[in-house]
C-alpha cells in the first residue's frame, strides 16, 4: 500500500465506506483530524493547524504517522481492495 493508494481510498466517493475504512485504523484523535481536514476536506495545512491549534509541522507529523498506520492496517484488506478496484 503506497501513498497514492491511500489517497485514492481517502477520496472514496462513498462516505460510509470511507468512514468504515478509517475505523480499521487505530488513529489518535489529532492524526485522524489532520487527515480529515487536509486529505478529505481539502483544507490547507495552515488552516488545519489553526483548527487543531498546533503548528503546521505538527499537522505534517500527524498526517505522516496516520499514513503509516493506514498503510499497515489497509494492506491486503478486502474492503480496501474493493475501494481501490472501483476507482
C-alpha positions in Angstrom: 0.0 0.0 0.0 1.6 3.2 -1.1 0.8 6.9 -0.6 -1.2 7.1 -3.9 -3.3 4.1 -2.9 -4.0 5.7 0.5 -5.0 9.0 -1.2 -7.4 7.0 -3.6 -9.1 5.4 -0.5 -9.4 8.8 1.2 -11.1 10.2 -2.0 -13.6 7.4 -2.0 -17.0 8.8 -3.1 -18.9 6.7 -0.6 -18.6 8.5 2.8 -19.9 5.4 4.7 -17.2 3.2 3.1 -14.6 5.8 3.8 -15.6 6.1 7.5 -15.6 2.3 7.8 -12.1 2.2 6.2 -10.9 4.8 8.8 -12.4 2.7 11.6 -10.0 -0.1 10.7 -7.0 2.2 11.6 -6.0 2.9 15.2 -5.5 6.7 14.7 -5.1 9.1 17.6 -7.6 12.0 17.6 -5.2 14.6 16.1 -3.9 12.2 13.5 -7.5 11.5 12.3 -8.5 15.1 12.5 -5.4 16.2 10.4 -6.3 13.6 7.8 -9.9 14.5 7.7 -9.2 18.2 7.4 -6.4 18.1 4.9 -6.9 14.9 2.8 -10.7 14.6 2.9 -12.0 18.1 3.2 -9.1 19.7 1.2 -8.1 22.3 3.8 -4.6 23.7 3.7 -2.2 22.5 6.4 -2.0 26.1 7.6 -5.8 26.3 8.1 -5.8 22.8 9.6 -3.1 23.9 12.1 -5.3 26.7 13.3 -8.3 24.4 13.6 -6.3 21.8 15.5 -4.5 24.5 17.5 -1.0 23.3 16.6 1.9 24.1 14.3 2.0 23.3 10.6 4.9 21.0 11.3 2.7 19.1 13.8 -0.1 18.7 11.2 2.6 17.3 8.8 3.8 14.9 11.5 0.2 13.8 12.4 -0.5 13.1 8.7 2.8 11.2 8.3 2.0 9.0 11.3 -1.5 8.4 10.1 -0.4 7.5 6.6 2.0 4.9 8.1 -0.8 3.4 10.2 -3.3 3.4 7.3 -0.7 1.6 5.0 -0.2 -1.1 7.6 -3.9 -1.5 8.5 -5.1 -1.4 5.0 -2.5 -3.8 3.4 -4.3 -6.8 1.9 -7.7 -5.8 3.4 -10.6 -6.9 1.2 -12.7 -3.7 1.8 -9.8 -1.5 0.8 -9.0 -3.6 -2.2 -12.7 -3.3 -3.3 -12.5 0.5 -2.9 -9.3 0.6 -5.0 -10.8 -1.6 -7.7 -13.8 0.7 -8.0 -11.7 3.8 -8.6 
